[in-house]
Amino acid sequence: MGAAVSSRKYWIFLLATAAVVAADQASKAWVLGWLELHQSVPVIDGLFNITYVRNPGSAFGFLAGASLGFRSVFYAVITAAVALLILYYLKKERADSLGMSLALAFVFAGALGNLIDRIRFGEVIDFLDVYVSSFHWPAFNVADSSISVGACLILLQLIRREKRSSDPQS
């Protein structure tokens, strides 16, 4: 049974990664095919639009003003380092820690989805526009959401693990 559980953690990781990357790239293809750059379509008035923008930087426009060459190398190196750390952590993770496998897959897939954009376009396609009145959160995409959800799930897994290890009844 141990090998089957261990194998399952890798299958969960691979399937979740493939599903998120496919959803990310499909949603970006839809945006590219249906909207003009900076075009916005209201979904929920006063709260949410689909707005096609391109982000040459990363979160909150970090490095947006840097040269394309520098950004390309920087983001490729950072993504490779993150990917290697995730794969290392996945390998070291307990065989029955399927929740952590899923969480790591979300972060991995999000990084991969945005790297695909950087390779194809030199920047990331963003389109999810959340706002209240005139206050807009920076536009984001499925890959960004996946990274955020994965990071939260990792944190929850680590908190659960810490709670279990400090519980005298464990």
C-alpha positions in Angstrom: 0.0 0.0 0.0 2.9 2.4 0.7 4.0 2.5 -2.9 0.4 3.1 -4.1 0.0 6.0 -1.7 3.4 7.4 -2.7 2.5 7.1 -6.3 -0.9 8.8 -5.7 0.8 11.9 -4.3 2.7 12.3 -7.7 -0.5 11.6 -9.7 -2.3 14.3 -7.8 0.5 16.7 -8.3 0.7 16.0 -12.1 -3.1 16.0 -12.7 -3.6 19.2 -10.7 -0.7 20.9 -12.4 -2.0 19.9 -15.9 -5.5 21.0 -15.0 -4.5 24.4 -13.7 -2.1 25.1 -16.6 -4.8 24.1 -19.1 -7.4 26.3 -17.4 -4.9 29.2 -17.2 -3.8 29.0 -20.9 -7.4 28.4 -22.1 -8.7 31.4 -20.3 -5.9 33.6 -21.6 -6.5 32.3 -25.2 -10.2 33.2 -24.8 -9.2 36.7 -23.6 -6.8 37.1 -26.5 -9.4 35.9 -29.0 -12.4 38.0 -27.8 -11.1 41.2 -26.3 -8.9 44.1 -27.5 -6.1 45.2 -25.2 -7.6 47.3 -22.4 -11.1 46.3 -23.3 -13.3 45.7 -20.3 -16.5 43.7 -20.0 -18.6 44.1 -16.8 -19.5 40.8 -15.1 -20.8 42.1 -11.7 -21.3 45.9 -11.8 -19.3 47.6 -9.1 -17.3 44.5 -8.3 -15.8 42.5 -11.1 -14.9 42.9 -14.8 -13.0 40.9 -17.4 -10.4 43.5 -18.5 -7.6 42.5 -20.9 -4.2 44.0 -19.8 -0.6 42.9 -20.1 1.8 43.0 -17.2 5.5 43.1 -18.1 6.4 42.8 -14.4 5.1 40.5 -11.7 3.0 41.1 -8.6 2.0 44.7 -8.4 4.1 45.5 -11.5 7.4 44.6 -9.8 10.2 45.1 -12.4 7.7 46.4 -15.0 10.2 49.1 -16.0 13.2 46.8 -16.4 14.4 45.8 -19.8 12.8 42.8 -21.5 16.2 40.9 -21.5 16.7 41.4 -17.7 13.0 40.5 -17.0 13.3 37.4 -19.1 16.4 36.1 -17.4 15.3 37.1 -13.9 11.8 35.5 -14.2 13.2 32.3 -15.8 15.8 31.9 -13.0 13.3 32.6 -10.3 10.7 30.2 -11.8 13.3 27.5 -12.2 14.4 27.9 -8.6 10.8 27.8 -7.3 10.0 24.8 -9.5 13.1 22.9 -8.2 12.3 23.8 -4.6 8.7 22.6 -5.1 9.8 19.3 -6.7 12.4 18.8 -3.9 9.7 19.4 -1.2 7.2 17.1 -3.0 9.8 14.3 -3.0 10.6 14.8 0.7 6.9 15.1 1.7 5.3 12.1 3.3 3.6 9.7 0.9 0.2 10.2 2.5 0.3 14.0 2.4 -2.0 14.4 -0.5 -3.2 17.8 0.6 0.3 19.2 0.5 0.8 17.6 -3.0 -2.2 19.5 -4.2 -1.1 22.7 -2.6 2.4 22.4 -4.2 0.8 21.6 -7.5 -1.2 24.9 -7.4 1.9 27.0 -6.8 3.9 25.0 -9.4 1.2 25.3 -12.0 0.7 29.0 -11.5 4.4 29.7 -11.9 4.4 27.6 -15.0 1.4 29.3 -16.5 2.9 32.7 -16.1 6.3 31.5 -17.4 4.6 30.3 -20.5 3.2 33.8 -21.1 6.6 35.4 -20.5 8.2 33.0 -23.0 5.4 33.6 -25.6 4.7 37.3 -25.1 7.5 38.8 -22.9 4.8 39.6 -20.4 1.8 38.1 -18.6 -1.8 38.3 -19.7 -4.1 39.4 -16.9 -7.8 39.9 -17.1 -9.5 39.3 -13.7 -10.4 42.8 -12.5 -11.8 43.1 -9.0 -12.8 46.5 -7.6 -15.1 48.5 -5.4 -16.1 51.9 -6.7 -12.9 53.3 -8.2 -10.5 51.2 -6.1 -9.2 48.4 -8.3 -7.1 45.4 -7.1 -4.3 44.9 -9.7 -5.6 42.7 -12.5 -4.7 39.0 -12.2 -5.2 35.7 -13.9 -5.9 32.0 -13.2 -2.2 31.3 -12.7 -1.9 34.1 -10.1 -5.0 32.8 -8.3 -3.6 29.3 -8.3 -0.3 30.6 -6.7 -2.3 32.4 -4.0 -4.6 29.5 -3.3 -1.7 27.1 -3.2 0.3 29.3 -0.8 -2.7 29.5 1.5 -3.2 25.7 1.4 0.5 25.2 2.2 0.2 27.5 5.2 -3.0 25.6 6.3 -1.2 22.3 5.9 1.8 23.5 8.0 -0.5 24.9 10.7 -2.4 21.6 10.9 0.9 19.7 11.0 2.2 21.9 13.8 -1.0 21.5 15.7 -0.9 17.7 15.4 2.8 17.6 16.5 2.1 19.8 19.6 -1.1 17.9 20.6 -0.2 15.6 23.5 -3.0 13.2 22.3 -1.4 12.6 18.9 
